[in-house]
Amino acid sequence: SPITREPLSPNIRPNITLRKIIQSCNDARVLSELQSMKSFPTSLSIQFEGCCDLGNMAADNRANQVAIAGAGGIALIIHAMQEFSTSGELQDMACFALANLAASNEANCCRITTAGGFELVLKAMSLFPSLEHLQRYACGALGNLVASVSTQPNSDHIVQLAIGLILKAMKKFVTSAELQYTACFSLGN
């Protein structure tokens, strides 16, 4: 027997595509996450979850990358890294978020670099050399950001420092295929 459909509700316009509906949900989620981070800047758990969620939303989603950056998400992640510099877990998720925000997005790379994100990623790598995920996410962030940082003064020194930290991570986690792959990506950039 044929499958029948219910008629569309009068509240749903037939010309709205599923993609637009999903994007509007994502936009609301982005704004909600950013509002939580803004409202509770000294809450480690909220900042951690915020970085994690923003990183996930930015992954392979240019519209979310743009929305997060446009609504001040990069500044909030940078602030969280500064506020909780002794939390390896927070630094881990912040590097994850910055890596995904910077992926194939030159404007976000410039914003992150200008805000001091490159240096904060290097600091996180230096402070937490035994956290494999942090090292992997940091390598990804550095690989995405290196083109932006190379236009800044004193960039040769910063890039050399990054290369040294990436090589240390590769030596420490020699059996981690994911880290080796990400580190090679970073060194190739």
Accessible surface in RSA format (square Angstrom, percent):
REM  Atomic radii and reference values for relative SASA: ProtOr
REM  Chains: A
REM  Algorithm: Lee & Richards
REM  Probe-radius: 1.40
REM  Slices: 20
REM RES _ NUM      All-atoms   Total-Side   Main-Chain    Non-polar    All polar
REM                ABS   REL    ABS   REL    ABS   REL    ABS   REL    ABS   REL
RES SER A   1   151.12 127.7  72.63  96.9  78.49 180.8  53.21 113.3  97.92 137.2
RES PRO A   2   118.61  86.4  94.63  86.3  23.98  87.2 106.11  87.6  12.50  77.7
RES ILE A   3   167.80  95.5 136.11 101.4  31.69  76.4 140.51 101.2  27.29  74.1
RES THR A   4   119.01  84.6  93.42  94.7  25.59  61.0  65.14  87.5  53.88  81.4
RES ARG A   5   218.78  91.9 187.96  95.8  30.82  73.4  65.61  89.7 153.18  92.8
RES GLU A   6   153.69  88.2 135.35 102.4  18.35  43.7  59.30 114.7  94.39  77.1
RES PRO A   7   120.15  87.6  95.42  87.0  24.73  89.9 107.05  88.4  13.10  81.4
RES LEU A   8   109.91  61.2  86.32  61.8  23.59  59.3  88.58  62.2  21.33  57.4
RES SER A   9    46.95  39.7  36.21  48.3  10.74  24.7  33.48  71.3  13.47  18.9
RES PRO A  10   134.56  98.1  96.86  88.3  37.70 137.1 109.42  90.3  25.14 156.3
RES ASN A  11   137.50  94.8 106.49 102.9  31.01  74.7  29.87  71.9 107.63 104.0
RES ILE A  12    90.82  51.7  83.89  62.5   6.93  16.7  86.41  62.2   4.41  12.0
RES ARG A  13   144.92  60.8 142.92  72.9   2.01   4.8  59.66  81.5  85.26  51.7
RES PRO A  14   109.51  79.8  80.90  73.7  28.60 104.0  85.35  70.5  24.15 150.1
RES ASN A  15   110.33  76.1  87.67  84.7  22.66  54.6  47.43 114.2  62.90  60.8
RES ILE A  16    61.39  34.9  45.37  33.8  16.02  38.6  46.25  33.3  15.15  41.1
RES THR A  17    71.77  51.0  65.64  66.5   6.13  14.6  68.65  92.2   3.12   4.7
RES LEU A  18   126.51  70.5 117.42  84.0   9.09  22.9 118.42  83.2   8.09  21.8
RES ARG A  19   198.28  83.3 191.82  97.8   6.46  15.4  69.35  94.8 128.93  78.1
RES LYS A  20   132.78  64.8 125.87  77.2   6.91  16.5  78.14  70.3  54.64  58.2
RES ILE A  21    78.06  44.4  76.05  56.7   2.01   4.9  78.06  56.2   0.00   0.0
RES ILE A  22    89.00  50.6  87.86  65.5   1.14   2.7  89.00  64.1   0.00   0.0
RES GLN A  23    41.22  23.0  40.88  29.9   0.34   0.8  30.77  65.5  10.45   7.9
RES SER A  24    64.94  54.9  56.36  75.2   8.58  19.8  43.54  92.7  21.40  30.0
RES CYS A  25    78.40  59.3  68.07  75.9  10.33  24.3  28.55  72.3  49.85  53.8
RES ASN A  26    28.22  19.5  28.12  27.2   0.10   0.2   0.10   0.2  28.12  27.2
RES ASP A  27    52.93  37.1  52.44  52.2   0.49   1.2  19.63  46.2  33.30  33.2
RES ALA A  28    60.89  56.0  51.52  79.5   9.37  21.3  56.72  79.9   4.18  11.1
RES ARG A  29   115.98  48.7 109.80  56.0   6.18  14.7  46.43  63.5  69.55  42.2
RES VAL A  30     0.56   0.4   0.56   0.5   0.00   0.0   0.56   0.5   0.00   0.0
RES LEU A  31   104.64  58.3 100.55  71.9   4.09  10.3 100.88  70.8   3.76  10.1
RES SER A  32    69.46  58.7  59.42  79.3  10.04  23.1  32.13  68.4  37.32  52.3
RES GLU A  33    25.04  14.4  22.97  17.4   2.07   4.9   1.79   3.5  23.24  19.0
RES LEU A  34     2.16   1.2   2.16   1.5   0.00   0.0   2.16   1.5   0.00   0.0
RES GLN A  35   101.90  57.0 100.93  73.8   0.96   2.3  44.99  95.8  56.91  43.2
RES SER A  36    41.03  34.7  37.78  50.4   3.25   7.5  10.03  21.4  31.00  43.4
RES MET A  37     0.53   0.3   0.00   0.0   0.53   1.3   0.00   0.0   0.53   0.7
RES LYS A  38   105.01  51.2  85.14  52.2  19.88  47.3  47.26  42.5  57.75  61.5
RES SER A  39    57.14  48.3  27.26  36.4  29.87  68.8  24.41  52.0  32.73  45.9
RES PHE A  40   108.28  54.2 104.99  65.0   3.29   8.6 108.28  65.6   0.00   0.0
RES PRO A  41    51.56  37.6  51.23  46.7   0.33   1.2  51.56  42.6   0.00   0.0
RES THR A  42   103.91  73.9  84.70  85.9  19.21  45.8  52.56  70.6  51.36  77.6
RES SER A  43    30.58  25.8  22.71  30.3   7.87  18.1  21.88  46.6   8.71  12.2
RES LEU A  44    76.40  42.6  72.45  51.8   3.95   9.9  72.45  50.9   3.95  10.6
RES SER A  45    74.95  63.3  67.96  90.7   6.99  16.1  50.99 108.6  23.96  33.6
RES ILE A  46    50.49  28.7  48.74  36.3   1.74   4.2  50.37  36.3   0.12   0.3
RES GLN A  47     1.61   0.9   1.61   1.2   0.00   0.0   0.00   0.0   1.61   1.2
RES PHE A  48    60.29  30.2  60.29  37.3   0.00   0.0  60.29  36.6   0.00   0.0
RES GLU A  49    89.26  51.2  89.26  67.5   0.00   0.0  36.54  70.7  52.73  43.0
RES GLY A  50     0.00   0.0   0.00   N/A   0.00   0.0   0.00   0.0   0.00   0.0
RES CYS A  51     0.00   0.0   0.00   0.0   0.00   0.0   0.00   0.0   0.00   0.0
RES CYS A  52    29.90  22.6  29.90  33.3   0.00   0.0   0.01   0.0  29.89  32.2
RES ASP A  53    32.46  22.7  32.46  32.3   0.00   0.0   0.00   0.0  32.46  32.4
RES LEU A  54     0.00   0.0   0.00   0.0   0.00   0.0   0.00   0.0   0.00   0.0
RES GLY A  55     0.00   0.0   0.00   N/A   0.00   0.0   0.00   0.0   0.00   0.0
RES ASN A  56    81.78  56.4  66.99  64.7  14.79  35.6  18.23  43.9  63.55  61.4
RES MET A  57     9.64   5.0   2.05   1.4   7.60  18.1   8.26   7.0   1.39   1.8
RES ALA A  58     0.00   0.0   0.00   0.0   0.00   0.0   0.00   0.0   0.00   0.0
RES ALA A  59    40.78  37.5  28.12  43.4  12.66  28.8  29.75  41.9  11.03  29.2
RES ASP A  60   155.17 108.7 109.90 109.4  45.28 107.1  43.73 102.9 111.44 111.1
RES ASN A  61    41.53  28.6  36.13  34.9   5.40  13.0   9.47  22.8  32.06  31.0
RES ARG A  62   135.68  57.0 126.53  64.5   9.15  21.8  64.50  88.2  71.18  43.1
RES ALA A  63    48.79  44.9  34.07  52.6  14.72  33.5  41.66  58.7   7.12  18.9
RES ASN A  64     2.85   2.0   2.85   2.8   0.00   0.0   0.00   0.0   2.85   2.8
RES GLN A  65     6.54   3.7   6.54   4.8   0.00   0.0   0.10   0.2   6.44   4.9
RES VAL A  66    80.38  52.9  79.17  71.7   1.21   2.9  79.49  69.1   0.89   2.4
RES ALA A  67    29.68  27.3  16.83  26.0  12.85  29.2  27.21  38.3   2.47   6.5
RES ILE A  68     0.00   0.0   0.00   0.0   0.00   0.0   0.00   0.0   0.00   0.0
RES ALA A  69    10.06   9.3   0.00   0.0  10.06  22.9   0.00   0.0  10.06  26.7
RES GLY A  70    63.21  78.0   0.00   N/A  63.21  78.0  29.69  81.5  33.53  75.1
RES ALA A  71    28.07  25.8  11.31  17.5  16.76  38.1  23.71  33.4   4.36  11.5
RES GLY A  72    28.59  35.3   0.00   N/A  28.59  35.3  26.81  73.6   1.78   4.0
RES GLY A  73     0.00   0.0   0.00   N/A   0.00   0.0   0.00   0.0   0.00   0.0
RES ILE A  74     8.05   4.6   8.05   6.0   0.01   0.0   8.05   5.8   0.01   0.0
RES ALA A  75    64.64  59.4  56.77  87.6   7.86  17.9  59.34  83.6   5.29  14.0
RES LEU A  76    26.61  14.8  26.23  18.8   0.38   1.0  26.35  18.5   0.26   0.7
RES ILE A  77     0.00   0.0   0.00   0.0   0.00   0.0   0.00   0.0   0.00   0.0
RES ILE A  78     9.51   5.4   9.51   7.1   0.00   0.0   9.51   6.9   0.00   0.0
RES HIS A  79    73.09  39.9  72.55  50.4   0.54   1.4  46.07  47.5  27.02  31.4
RES ALA A  80     0.00   0.0   0.00   0.0   0.00   0.0   0.00   0.0   0.00   0.0
RES MET A  81     0.90   0.5   0.03   0.0   0.87   2.1   0.03   0.0   0.87   1.2
RES GLN A  82   103.36  57.8  82.44  60.2  20.92  49.8  29.50  62.8  73.86  56.0
RES GLU A  83    81.39  46.7  52.96  40.1  28.43  67.7   7.55  14.6  73.84  60.3
RES PHE A  84    30.50  15.3  27.62  17.1   2.88   7.5  30.50  18.5   0.00   0.0
RES SER A  85    28.99  24.5  27.65  36.9   1.34   3.1   4.34   9.3  24.64  34.5
RES THR A  86   125.70  89.4 103.20 104.6  22.50  53.6  74.19  99.7  51.51  77.9
RES SER A  87    14.27  12.1   9.38  12.5   4.89  11.3  12.53  26.7   1.74   2.4
RES GLY A  88     5.57   6.9   0.00   N/A   5.57   6.9   2.19   6.0   3.38   7.6
RES GLU A  89   112.29  64.5 110.61  83.7   1.68   4.0  52.52 101.6  59.77  48.8
RES LEU A  90     0.15   0.1   0.00   0.0   0.15   0.4   0.00   0.0   0.15   0.4
RES GLN A  91     5.78   3.2   5.78   4.2   0.00   0.0   1.38   2.9   4.40   3.3
RES ASP A  92    22.63  15.9  22.63  22.5   0.00   0.0   0.88   2.1  21.75  21.7
RES MET A  93    25.18  13.0  25.18  16.7   0.00   0.0  23.69  20.1   1.49   2.0
RES ALA A  94     0.00   0.0   0.00   0.0   0.00   0.0   0.00   0.0   0.00   0.0
RES CYS A  95     0.00   0.0   0.00   0.0   0.00   0.0   0.00   0.0   0.00   0.0
RES PHE A  96    31.25  15.6  31.19  19.3   0.05   0.1  31.20  18.9   0.04   0.1
RES ALA A  97     0.00   0.0   0.00   0.0   0.00   0.0   0.00   0.0   0.00   0.0
RES LEU A  98     0.00   0.0   0.00   0.0   0.00   0.0   0.00   0.0   0.00   0.0
RES ALA A  99    11.41  10.5  10.70  16.5   0.72   1.6  10.75  15.1   0.66   1.8
RES ASN A 100    27.59  19.0  27.38  26.5   0.20   0.5   0.05   0.1  27.53  26.6
RES LEU A 101     0.00   0.0   0.00   0.0   0.00   0.0   0.00   0.0   0.00   0.0
RES ALA A 102     0.95   0.9   0.00   0.0   0.95   2.2   0.00   0.0   0.95   2.5
RES ALA A 103    35.54  32.7  33.18  51.2   2.35   5.4  33.48  47.1   2.06   5.5
RES SER A 104   114.24  96.5  74.10  98.9  40.14  92.5  55.24 117.6  59.01  82.7
RES ASN A 105     3.77   2.6   1.68   1.6   2.09   5.0   0.28   0.7   3.49   3.4
RES GLU A 106   140.00  80.4 129.78  98.2  10.22  24.3  47.56  92.0  92.44  75.5
RES ALA A 107    55.56  51.1  44.01  67.9  11.55  26.3  52.08  73.3   3.48   9.2
RES ASN A 108     0.86   0.6   0.86   0.8   0.00   0.0   0.00   0.0   0.86   0.8
RES CYS A 109     9.20   7.0   9.20  10.3   0.00   0.0   1.83   4.6   7.37   8.0
RES CYS A 110    60.51  45.8  58.47  65.2   2.03   4.8  24.73  62.6  35.78  38.6
RES ARG A 111   112.85  47.4 104.48  53.3   8.37  19.9  38.35  52.4  74.50  45.2
RES ILE A 112     0.00   0.0   0.00   0.0   0.00   0.0   0.00   0.0   0.00   0.0
RES THR A 113     5.03   3.6   1.77   1.8   3.27   7.8   1.77   2.4   3.27   4.9
RES THR A 114   113.06  80.4  86.71  87.9  26.35  62.8  67.90  91.2  45.16  68.3
RES ALA A 115    45.61  41.9  20.16  31.1  25.45  57.9  33.13  46.7  12.49  33.1
RES GLY A 116    21.99  27.1   0.00   N/A  21.99  27.1  21.36  58.6   0.63   1.4
RES GLY A 117     0.00   0.0   0.00   N/A   0.00   0.0   0.00   0.0   0.00   0.0
RES PHE A 118     0.36   0.2   0.36   0.2   0.00   0.0   0.36   0.2   0.00   0.0
RES GLU A 119    69.06  39.7  64.16  48.5   4.90  11.7  51.61  99.8  17.46  14.3
RES LEU A 120    23.48  13.1  22.75  16.3   0.72   1.8  22.85  16.0   0.62   1.7
RES VAL A 121     0.00   0.0   0.00   0.0   0.00   0.0   0.00   0.0   0.00   0.0
RES LEU A 122     7.03   3.9   6.81   4.9   0.22   0.5   7.03   4.9   0.00   0.0
RES LYS A 123    99.31  48.4  93.15  57.2   6.17  14.7  59.30  53.4  40.01  42.6
RES ALA A 124     1.02   0.9   0.00   0.0   1.02   2.3   0.75   1.1   0.27   0.7
RES MET A 125     1.98   1.0   0.08   0.1   1.90   4.5   0.08   0.1   1.90   2.5
RES SER A 126    62.57  52.9  39.60  52.8  22.97  52.9  31.46  67.0  31.11  43.6
RES LEU A 127    91.24  50.8  69.31  49.6  21.93  55.1  71.46  50.2  19.78  53.2
RES PHE A 128    34.93  17.5  32.77  20.3   2.17   5.6  34.93  21.2   0.00   0.0
RES PRO A 129    71.08  51.8  69.76  63.6   1.31   4.8  69.80  57.6   1.27   7.9
RES SER A 130    75.11  63.5  58.58  78.2  16.54  38.1  31.14  66.3  43.98  61.6
RES LEU A 131    62.58  34.9  60.72  43.4   1.86   4.7  62.58  43.9   0.00   0.0
RES GLU A 132    64.22  36.9  59.44  45.0   4.78  11.4  13.87  26.8  50.35  41.1
RES HIS A 133    98.69  53.9  96.57  67.1   2.12   5.4  49.60  51.1  49.09  57.1
RES LEU A 134     0.02   0.0   0.00   0.0   0.02   0.1   0.00   0.0   0.02   0.1
RES GLN A 135     4.56   2.6   4.56   3.3   0.00   0.0   0.30   0.6   4.26   3.2
RES ARG A 136    53.03  22.3  52.71  26.9   0.33   0.8   2.28   3.1  50.75  30.8
RES TYR A 137    44.19  20.6  41.72  23.7   2.47   6.4  19.17  14.4  25.02  30.8
RES ALA A 138     0.00   0.0   0.00   0.0   0.00   0.0   0.00   0.0   0.00   0.0
RES CYS A 139     0.00   0.0   0.00   0.0   0.00   0.0   0.00   0.0   0.00   0.0
RES GLY A 140     8.98  11.1   0.00   N/A   8.98  11.1   8.98  24.6   0.00   0.0
RES ALA A 141     0.00   0.0   0.00   0.0   0.00   0.0   0.00   0.0   0.00   0.0
RES LEU A 142     2.69   1.5   2.05   1.5   0.64   1.6   2.32   1.6   0.37   1.0
RES GLY A 143     3.04   3.7   0.00   N/A   3.04   3.7   0.44   1.2   2.60   5.8
RES ASN A 144    31.53  21.7  17.99  17.4  13.54  32.6   4.98  12.0  26.55  25.7
RES LEU A 145     0.00   0.0   0.00   0.0   0.00   0.0   0.00   0.0   0.00   0.0
RES VAL A 146    23.79  15.7  23.62  21.4   0.17   0.4  23.62  20.5   0.17   0.5
RES ALA A 147    74.34  68.3  62.56  96.5  11.78  26.8  68.59  96.6   5.75  15.2
RES SER A 148    13.90  11.7   4.32   5.8   9.57  22.1   8.06  17.2   5.84   8.2
RES VAL A 149     0.00   0.0   0.00   0.0   0.00   0.0   0.00   0.0   0.00   0.0
RES SER A 150    62.30  52.6  43.14  57.6  19.16  44.1  28.81  61.3  33.49  46.9
RES THR A 151   117.47  83.5  80.64  81.8  36.83  87.8  72.52  97.4  44.94  67.9
RES GLN A 152    52.99  29.6  45.42  33.2   7.57  18.0  19.21  40.9  33.78  25.6
RES PRO A 153   124.25  90.6 103.63  94.5  20.63  75.0 116.25  96.0   8.01  49.8
RES ASN A 154   104.34  72.0  80.35  77.7  23.99  57.8  33.93  81.7  70.41  68.1
RES SER A 155    14.47  12.2  12.90  17.2   1.56   3.6   0.00   0.0  14.47  20.3
RES ASP A 156   115.57  81.0 112.86 112.3   2.70   6.4  35.64  83.9  79.93  79.7
RES HIS A 157   112.06  61.2 104.86  72.9   7.20  18.4  68.51  70.6  43.55  50.7
RES ILE A 158    21.10  12.0  21.10  15.7   0.00   0.0  21.10  15.2   0.00   0.0
RES VAL A 159    29.70  19.5  29.70  26.9   0.00   0.0  29.70  25.8   0.00   0.0
RES GLN A 160   114.79  64.2 106.70  78.0   8.09  19.3  42.39  90.2  72.40  54.9
RES LEU A 161    84.47  47.0  77.30  55.3   7.17  18.0  83.72  58.8   0.75   2.0
RES ALA A 162     3.73   3.4   3.73   5.8   0.00   0.0   3.73   5.3   0.00   0.0
RES ILE A 163    60.23  34.3  60.23  44.9   0.00   0.0  60.23  43.4   0.00   0.0
RES GLY A 164    31.64  39.0   0.00   N/A  31.64  39.0  30.03  82.4   1.61   3.6
RES LEU A 165    16.97   9.4  15.13  10.8   1.84   4.6  15.13  10.6   1.84   4.9
RES ILE A 166     5.45   3.1   5.45   4.1   0.00   0.0   5.45   3.9   0.00   0.0
RES LEU A 167    76.38  42.5  76.13  54.5   0.25   0.6  76.13  53.5   0.25   0.7
RES LYS A 168   142.59  69.6 137.08  84.1   5.51  13.1  87.19  78.5  55.40  59.0
RES ALA A 169     3.66   3.4   0.00   0.0   3.66   8.3   3.26   4.6   0.40   1.1
RES MET A 170    34.00  17.6  32.18  21.3   1.82   4.3  32.34  27.5   1.66   2.2
RES LYS A 171   163.91  80.0 141.83  87.0  22.08  52.6  91.83  82.7  72.09  76.8
RES LYS A 172   117.23  57.2  85.08  52.2  32.15  76.6  42.18  38.0  75.05  79.9
RES PHE A 173    28.01  14.0  24.63  15.3   3.38   8.8  28.01  17.0   0.00   0.0
RES VAL A 174   107.49  70.7  92.70  83.9  14.79  35.7  92.70  80.5  14.79  40.1
RES THR A 175   132.60  94.3  99.87 101.2  32.73  78.0  75.72 101.7  56.87  86.0
RES SER A 176    10.45   8.8   4.13   5.5   6.32  14.6  10.45  22.2   0.00   0.0
RES ALA A 177    76.17  70.0  63.48  98.0  12.70  28.9  70.78  99.7   5.40  14.3
RES GLU A 178   100.25  57.6  95.34  72.1   4.91  11.7  38.56  74.6  61.69  50.4
RES LEU A 179     0.00   0.0   0.00   0.0   0.00   0.0   0.00   0.0   0.00   0.0
RES GLN A 180    39.71  22.2  39.34  28.8   0.37   0.9  26.58  56.6  13.13  10.0
RES TYR A 181   170.03  79.4 163.38  93.0   6.65  17.3 121.44  91.3  48.59  59.9
RES THR A 182    23.35  16.6  22.45  22.8   0.91   2.2  11.03  14.8  12.33  18.6
RES ALA A 183     0.00   0.0   0.00   0.0   0.00   0.0   0.00   0.0   0.00   0.0
RES CYS A 184    72.84  55.1  62.85  70.1   9.99  23.5  26.54  67.2  46.30  49.9
RES PHE A 185    84.86  42.5  71.84  44.5  13.02  33.9  82.71  50.1   2.14   6.1
RES SER A 186     8.19   6.9   0.45   0.6   7.74  17.8   0.45   1.0   7.74  10.8
RES LEU A 187    65.86  36.7  36.14  25.9  29.72  74.7  39.24  27.6  26.62  71.6
RES GLY A 188    68.65  84.7   0.00   N/A  68.65  84.7  34.92  95.8  33.74  75.6
RES ASN A 189    92.52  63.8  44.20  42.7  48.32 116.3  23.45  56.4  69.07  66.8
END  Absolute sums over single chains surface
CHAIN  1 A    10355.0       8631.6       1723.4       6218.2       4136.8
END  Absolute sums over all chains
TOTAL         10355.0       8631.6       1723.4       6218.2       4136.8
